[in-house]
Amino acid sequence: MYTQIGQQAILGILSHTFFIGITFFALRAVMIEKVVKKQHVFQVQLLYILLSIAIGSSVSNFFLHMSTWSKQIPFLFS
């Protein structure tokens, strides 16, 4: 039982880290600097980080929930 909890924790950490990284990479293609005032470099960098965390965590939660729910489908037919 404890092994399964540990595996889920590792999977969750890796999933969140992966999707946050992918989101950060994808957001770099968006030119937010052109929308934000000049001389606000730190705020733009902080915005990239916060958006990456928010979007990446949401996507990761989606995939983790879909994985959990797909494992529970056989219980519907037993």
CNS distance restraints for C-alpha pairs under 8 A (distance, minus, plus):
assign (resid   1 and name CA) (resid   5 and name CA) 6.52 0.50 0.50
assign (resid   2 and name CA) (resid   6 and name CA) 6.18 0.50 0.50
assign (resid   3 and name CA) (resid   7 and name CA) 6.15 0.50 0.50
assign (resid   4 and name CA) (resid   8 and name CA) 6.19 0.50 0.50
assign (resid   5 and name CA) (resid   9 and name CA) 6.23 0.50 0.50
assign (resid   6 and name CA) (resid  10 and name CA) 6.27 0.50 0.50
assign (resid   7 and name CA) (resid  11 and name CA) 6.06 0.50 0.50
assign (resid   8 and name CA) (resid  12 and name CA) 6.00 0.50 0.50
assign (resid   9 and name CA) (resid  13 and name CA) 6.19 0.50 0.50
assign (resid  10 and name CA) (resid  14 and name CA) 6.08 0.50 0.50
assign (resid  11 and name CA) (resid  15 and name CA) 5.91 0.50 0.50
assign (resid  12 and name CA) (resid  16 and name CA) 6.04 0.50 0.50
assign (resid  12 and name CA) (resid  60 and name CA) 7.91 0.50 0.50
assign (resid  12 and name CA) (resid  64 and name CA) 7.27 0.50 0.50
assign (resid  13 and name CA) (resid  17 and name CA) 6.08 0.50 0.50
assign (resid  14 and name CA) (resid  18 and name CA) 5.96 0.50 0.50
assign (resid  15 and name CA) (resid  19 and name CA) 6.14 0.50 0.50
assign (resid  15 and name CA) (resid  60 and name CA) 5.79 0.50 0.50
assign (resid  15 and name CA) (resid  64 and name CA) 7.92 0.50 0.50
assign (resid  16 and name CA) (resid  20 and name CA) 5.96 0.50 0.50
assign (resid  16 and name CA) (resid  56 and name CA) 6.55 0.50 0.50
assign (resid  16 and name CA) (resid  57 and name CA) 5.58 0.50 0.50
assign (resid  16 and name CA) (resid  60 and name CA) 5.34 0.50 0.50
assign (resid  16 and name CA) (resid  61 and name CA) 7.78 0.50 0.50
assign (resid  17 and name CA) (resid  21 and name CA) 6.12 0.50 0.50
assign (resid  18 and name CA) (resid  22 and name CA) 6.21 0.50 0.50
assign (resid  19 and name CA) (resid  23 and name CA) 5.96 0.50 0.50
assign (resid  19 and name CA) (resid  56 and name CA) 4.68 0.50 0.50
assign (resid  19 and name CA) (resid  57 and name CA) 6.93 0.50 0.50
assign (resid  19 and name CA) (resid  59 and name CA) 6.86 0.50 0.50
assign (resid  19 and name CA) (resid  60 and name CA) 6.04 0.50 0.50
assign (resid  20 and name CA) (resid  24 and name CA) 6.09 0.50 0.50
assign (resid  20 and name CA) (resid  52 and name CA) 5.44 0.50 0.50
assign (resid  20 and name CA) (resid  53 and name CA) 5.49 0.50 0.50
assign (resid  20 and name CA) (resid  55 and name CA) 7.26 0.50 0.50
assign (resid  20 and name CA) (resid  56 and name CA) 4.09 0.50 0.50
assign (resid  20 and name CA) (resid  57 and name CA) 6.49 0.50 0.50
assign (resid  21 and name CA) (resid  25 and name CA) 6.19 0.50 0.50
assign (resid  21 and name CA) (resid  52 and name CA) 7.44 0.50 0.50
assign (resid  21 and name CA) (resid  56 and name CA) 7.53 0.50 0.50
assign (resid  22 and name CA) (resid  26 and name CA) 6.17 0.50 0.50
assign (resid  22 and name CA) (resid  56 and name CA) 7.49 0.50 0.50
assign (resid  23 and name CA) (resid  27 and name CA) 6.01 0.50 0.50
assign (resid  23 and name CA) (resid  52 and name CA) 5.26 0.50 0.50
assign (resid  23 and name CA) (resid  53 and name CA) 7.97 0.50 0.50
assign (resid  23 and name CA) (resid  55 and name CA) 6.84 0.50 0.50
assign (resid  23 and name CA) (resid  56 and name CA) 5.64 0.50 0.50
assign (resid  24 and name CA) (resid  28 and name CA) 6.37 0.50 0.50
assign (resid  24 and name CA) (resid  48 and name CA) 6.91 0.50 0.50
assign (resid  24 and name CA) (resid  49 and name CA) 7.03 0.50 0.50
assign (resid  24 and name CA) (resid  51 and name CA) 7.98 0.50 0.50
assign (resid  24 and name CA) (resid  52 and name CA) 4.99 0.50 0.50
assign (resid  25 and name CA) (resid  29 and name CA) 7.54 0.50 0.50
assign (resid  26 and name CA) (resid  30 and name CA) 7.66 0.50 0.50
assign (resid  27 and name CA) (resid  48 and name CA) 6.99 0.50 0.50
assign (resid  27 and name CA) (resid  52 and name CA) 7.39 0.50 0.50
assign (resid  28 and name CA) (resid  48 and name CA) 7.86 0.50 0.50
assign (resid  31 and name CA) (resid  35 and name CA) 7.63 0.50 0.50
assign (resid  32 and name CA) (resid  36 and name CA) 6.41 0.50 0.50
assign (resid  32 and name CA) (resid  44 and name CA) 7.22 0.50 0.50
assign (resid  33 and name CA) (resid  37 and name CA) 7.44 0.50 0.50
assign (resid  33 and name CA) (resid  38 and name CA) 7.65 0.50 0.50
assign (resid  33 and name CA) (resid  41 and name CA) 8.00 0.50 0.50
assign (resid  33 and name CA) (resid  44 and name CA) 6.77 0.50 0.50
assign (resid  36 and name CA) (resid  40 and name CA) 7.36 0.50 0.50
assign (resid  36 and name CA) (resid  44 and name CA) 7.41 0.50 0.50
assign (resid  40 and name CA) (resid  44 and name CA) 6.40 0.50 0.50
assign (resid  41 and name CA) (resid  45 and name CA) 6.28 0.50 0.50
assign (resid  42 and name CA) (resid  46 and name CA) 6.11 0.50 0.50
assign (resid  43 and name CA) (resid  47 and name CA) 6.03 0.50 0.50
assign (resid  44 and name CA) (resid  48 and name CA) 6.25 0.50 0.50
assign (resid  45 and name CA) (resid  49 and name CA) 6.37 0.50 0.50
assign (resid  46 and name CA) (resid  50 and name CA) 6.13 0.50 0.50
assign (resid  47 and name CA) (resid  51 and name CA) 5.94 0.50 0.50
assign (resid  48 and name CA) (resid  52 and name CA) 5.98 0.50 0.50
assign (resid  49 and name CA) (resid  53 and name CA) 6.23 0.50 0.50
assign (resid  50 and name CA) (resid  54 and name CA) 6.13 0.50 0.50
assign (resid  51 and name CA) (resid  55 and name CA) 5.94 0.50 0.50
assign (resid  52 and name CA) (resid  56 and name CA) 5.58 0.50 0.50
assign (resid  53 and name CA) (resid  57 and name CA) 5.77 0.50 0.50
assign (resid  54 and name CA) (resid  58 and name CA) 6.25 0.50 0.50
assign (resid  55 and name CA) (resid  59 and name CA) 6.23 0.50 0.50
assign (resid  56 and name CA) (resid  60 and name CA) 6.03 0.50 0.50
assign (resid  57 and name CA) (resid  61 and name CA) 5.99 0.50 0.50
assign (resid  58 and name CA) (resid  62 and name CA) 6.21 0.50 0.50
assign (resid  59 and name CA) (resid  63 and name CA) 6.43 0.50 0.50
assign (resid  60 and name CA) (resid  64 and name CA) 6.10 0.50 0.50
assign (resid  61 and name CA) (resid  65 and name CA) 5.93 0.50 0.50
assign (resid  62 and name CA) (resid  66 and name CA) 6.14 0.50 0.50
assign (resid  63 and name CA) (resid  67 and name CA) 6.11 0.50 0.50
assign (resid  64 and name CA) (resid  68 and name CA) 6.22 0.50 0.50
assign (resid  65 and name CA) (resid  69 and name CA) 6.00 0.50 0.50
assign (resid  66 and name CA) (resid  70 and name CA) 5.96 0.50 0.50
assign (resid  67 and name CA) (resid  71 and name CA) 6.39 0.50 0.50
assign (resid  68 and name CA) (resid  72 and name CA) 6.55 0.50 0.50
assign (resid  69 and name CA) (resid  73 and name CA) 6.47 0.50 0.50
assign (resid  72 and name CA) (resid  76 and name CA) 7.40 0.50 0.50
assign (resid  73 and name CA) (resid  77 and name CA) 7.53 0.50 0.50
assign (resid  74 and name CA) (resid  78 and name CA) 6.59 0.50 0.50
